Amino acid sequence: MQGRERIVPIREDCVYTSCYCEENIWKLCDYVRTWRTAPLEHLLVVFISNEKRMVPLWKQKSGRGDLPVIWDYHVILLHAGQSDPMVYDLDSELSFPCSLKLYAAQAFRSDSDIRPEYHRKLRVVPADSFLLNFASDRSHMRNTDGSWKMPPPLYPPICTAGHIPKLLAFVITCTMSV
């Protein structure tokens, strides 16, 4: 990060649980809010999904070679208050942070190269709104028998004052095409 102040810890020191991207990003936003490392109004939380809940992303840690990972949704953090916006994606193999231009070229690639049912849509939420309104009971990560699809984070589920879990509402309303 040439000449830039780091707004979150290095990747290895961030709170991270595989397959819980929305909580990982909530924790990054909370870090910025707590330590005041950047103006919160410069941070945007980006939900990536589509109607079929099948979105390809390349350069993901869980991918193989140059093949994409197909997520039902994914969440990243965008630091937009600068001339070169930066993406924070703890699941990416790309640098942390990564320029938006590089991330778009390497992780999103082009919708013209993929079938329409895989075209990604975005919902962009200001970080302060995300911190105030997001809550998850993690029920979307349970199998029908109650077992976990993937082990949950060790900390309690994120619950904000007076808000019921809204993960699916955030994901389902992705409307802006990539």
C-alpha positions in Angstrom: 0.0 0.0 0.0 2.3 2.7 -1.2 1.8 6.0 0.6 -1.6 5.0 2.1 -2.6 4.6 5.6 -4.0 1.2 6.4 -7.6 1.4 7.6 -7.9 -2.2 8.8 -5.3 -4.7 10.1 -3.4 -6.8 7.7 -5.4 -9.7 6.3 -3.9 -12.3 8.8 -4.9 -10.1 11.8 -8.5 -9.5 10.7 -11.5 -11.4 12.2 -12.3 -14.0 9.6 -14.4 -17.1 9.2 -14.6 -18.9 5.9 -18.1 -18.7 4.2 -19.3 -15.9 6.5 -18.3 -13.0 4.3 -21.1 -10.7 5.5 -19.9 -11.1 9.1 -16.3 -10.6 8.1 -17.2 -7.4 6.4 -19.3 -6.2 9.4 -16.3 -6.8 11.6 -14.1 -4.7 9.2 -16.6 -1.9 9.3 -16.8 -2.1 13.1 -13.0 -1.9 13.3 -13.0 1.3 11.2 -15.8 2.7 13.4 -14.1 1.8 16.6 -10.6 2.9 15.7 -11.6 5.8 13.5 -9.1 4.8 10.8 -11.1 6.4 8.0 -14.3 8.4 7.7 -17.1 5.8 7.8 -19.0 7.7 5.1 -16.3 6.7 2.7 -17.0 3.0 3.1 -19.5 1.0 1.2 -20.6 -2.6 1.7 -21.3 -4.3 -1.6 -23.6 -7.4 -1.7 -23.1 -9.4 -4.9 -25.8 -11.9 -6.0 -28.6 -12.4 -8.5 -32.0 -13.9 -8.9 -30.7 -17.4 -9.2 -28.2 -16.9 -6.3 -25.3 -18.2 -8.5 -22.6 -15.6 -9.0 -19.1 -16.5 -10.3 -16.0 -14.8 -8.8 -12.5 -15.5 -9.8 -9.4 -15.3 -7.6 -11.1 -16.7 -4.6 -9.2 -18.7 -2.0 -11.6 -21.6 -2.3 -11.2 -21.7 -6.1 -9.1 -24.0 -8.1 -6.7 -22.6 -10.7 -8.4 -20.2 -13.0 -11.9 -21.5 -12.4 -14.4 -19.3 -10.7 -16.1 -20.0 -7.4 -19.9 -19.9 -7.7 -21.3 -18.2 -4.6 -25.0 -17.8 -3.7 -23.9 -14.3 -2.7 -20.7 -12.5 -1.7 -20.0 -9.4 0.3 -17.0 -7.0 0.0 -16.0 -3.7 1.4 -15.3 -0.7 -0.8 -13.2 2.3 0.4 -14.5 4.9 -2.0 -13.4 8.2 -0.5 -10.2 8.5 -2.6 -9.0 8.8 -6.2 -8.3 5.0 -6.4 -11.1 3.1 -4.6 -9.9 0.0 -2.8 -11.7 -3.3 -2.3 -11.4 -5.4 0.9 -12.2 -9.0 0.3 -10.9 -11.5 2.8 -11.9 -14.4 0.6 -9.8 -13.2 -2.4 -6.3 -14.2 -3.5 -5.8 -10.7 -4.7 -3.9 -8.1 -2.5 -5.7 -6.8 0.6 -6.7 -4.2 -0.1 -6.9 -4.3 -3.9 -7.7 -1.5 -6.3 -11.3 -1.6 -7.5 -10.0 -1.5 -11.1 -7.9 -4.6 -10.6 -10.5 -6.4 -8.5 -13.2 -5.8 -11.2 -10.9 -7.0 -14.0 -9.7 -10.1 -12.1 -12.5 -11.2 -9.7 -15.6 -10.0 -11.7 -14.2 -10.3 -15.2 -16.9 -9.5 -17.8 -20.5 -10.5 -17.9 -20.2 -10.8 -21.7 -18.1 -13.9 -21.1 -20.6 -15.7 -18.9 -24.2 -17.0 -19.3 -27.0 -14.6 -18.4 -28.1 -16.7 -15.4 -24.7 -16.0 -13.8 -24.7 -12.2 -14.4 -24.0 -10.4 -11.1 -26.1 -7.7 -9.5 -25.0 -5.5 -6.7 -26.6 -3.8 -3.7 -24.4 -1.0 -2.3 -25.1 0.0 1.3 -23.3 2.7 3.3 -21.1 1.2 6.0 -22.8 3.1 8.8 -26.2 1.8 7.7 -24.9 -1.7 7.5 -23.5 -1.5 11.0 -26.8 -0.1 12.3 -29.2 -2.4 10.5 -27.5 -5.7 9.7 -28.3 -8.7 11.9 -27.9 -12.5 11.3 -29.0 -15.5 13.3 -26.9 -17.7 10.9 -29.9 -19.8 10.0 -29.0 -19.6 6.3 -25.9 -21.7 7.3 -27.8 -24.6 8.8 -28.8 -27.8 7.0 -32.3 -29.1 7.4 -31.2 -31.4 10.3 -29.8 -28.4 12.2 -26.1 -29.1 11.5 -23.8 -26.4 10.2 -23.0 -26.2 6.5 -19.8 -24.6 7.5 -18.5 -24.0 11.1 -19.8 -20.7 12.4 -17.6 -17.9 13.9 -16.6 -18.3 17.5 -18.2 -15.0 18.5 -22.0 -14.7 19.0 -24.2 -13.8 16.0 -24.3 -10.2 15.1 -27.5 -8.6 16.5 -28.0 -4.9 16.3 -30.5 -3.1 18.6 -34.0 -3.9 17.7 -33.3 -5.5 14.4 -34.2 -9.0 13.3 -31.9 -10.9 11.0 -31.9 -9.3 7.6 -29.3 -11.2 5.5 -31.7 -12.5 2.9 -33.4 -9.1 2.6 -30.0 -7.5 1.8 -29.1 -10.2 -0.7 -32.5 -10.6 -2.5 -32.6 -6.9 -3.2 -29.4 -6.8 -5.3 -30.5 -4.7 -8.3 -27.6 -3.0 -10.0 -25.9 -5.0 -12.7 -22.1 -5.2 -12.8 
